[in-house]
Amino acid sequence: MPKIRVSHILVEKQSQALKLLDELKSGADFSQLAKKHSQCPSSKKGGDLGQFGRGQMVREFEQAAFSLKIGETSNLVKTKFGYHIIKRTG
């Protein structure tokens, strides 16, 4: 079963997530934004969640993560935890 590696930024409010997405599109550094804004413990590592396979994350997150190509960043992904911006890193 293939595994992928992703980083993410997790915030509570859609408005904040949209603002961060705009910053990323303007060239902001993903890991720096994750360290500063993400509410996930992974923020300490720039949002890095490490490797995982299918069935290990909530469905919406997993579908978005596996649909990305390496280096791509998702649009907003809403889950029960909040709003995610996901970047596939490997």
Secondary structure, 3 states (H helix, E strand, C coil): CCCEEEEEEEECCHHHHHHHHHHHHCCCCHHHHHHHHCCCHHHHHCCEEEEECCCCCCHHHHHHHHHCCCCCECCCEEECCEEEEEEECC
